[in-house]
């Protein structure tokens, strides 16, 4: 028996987590620190990366992407957990 028999579920969950983290860093580094009504970035979000808390302003698209990636990460982590905890099927 291999230690990591079905590694694709682990890689999928880790990939989603990496994508979510990269998006958070992108938003922390690139989003404005003041509201910009002309650009639609009026929704304030507190973020903390590397111990530096700051408030950034996001548009509805940015918020949708953030929550979508969070949902994808949670769904893949749950899928990986469920698949891992299922009893192994006996080969005939």
N, C-alpha and C positions, 0 to 999 in steps of 0.2 A: 504494500500500500504506500502510495506517495504521500508526502507531507502536504503538498499543495496540489491535489488532484484536479480541481476545477479552478484554476487561478484566474479565469476570465471574470468571475464575479468580484473577486478582490480588486483586480485591475480596473474594472468599471467603476466601482465605488471610489477608489483612490483617484481615478481620472476626473470624476465629477467633483470631488473635493478640491483637487488642484485647480480645476476650471473656476469654481466658486471663489477660491482664494485669490487667483489672478485677477478676477473681476473686482474683488474688494480692493486690492492694491491699486488697480487702475482708477477706480473711483476716488480713493483716498488721495492719490497723487494728481489726478487730472480734473476733478470737479471743482467748481468755484466755491469759495468760502463765503460768498455773499449771494443773496437771492438775485436772480436774473430773469425778471418776468418776460422780457422780450424773447428769451431762449426757452422759456417754459421750465426753468430750473428753480422752482419755488418751494419744494418740499425738503425741509431740513431733516437731516439724519446725522446722529452722533456716531462716529466711528473711532476706533482705537486700533492702531497698528504700530507695533514696536514700542508700546508704552506712550505714544504721543496721541492723546485724544484731540479730536477736532470735529467741527461741524461742517458738513458739506451739503450742498443743495443739489437735489436730483430732479429730473423730469419724470413724468409718468412712465416713459419708456425705460429709463434707468431703474426705477422701482420695480417694474414688471420683470426686467431681466434679472435683477437681484433676487426677487422672490421665486422666479422660475428656476434659477440655478439652485437655490436652497431646496426647493421641492424635488428637483431631479436628484440632488445629492442624498436627500433623505430617502427617496424611493429606492435608489440603487443600494443604499446601505441596508435598508430593510430587506430587499430582495436577496442580497448577499447573506444576511443573517438567516433568513428563512431557508434558503438553499443549503446552507451549511448545517443547520440543525435537523434537516430531514434525514430519516434513517437511510443508510446506503442500500441501494437496490442490489440484490444478489445476482451475480452473473450466472447464466445457465450454460 
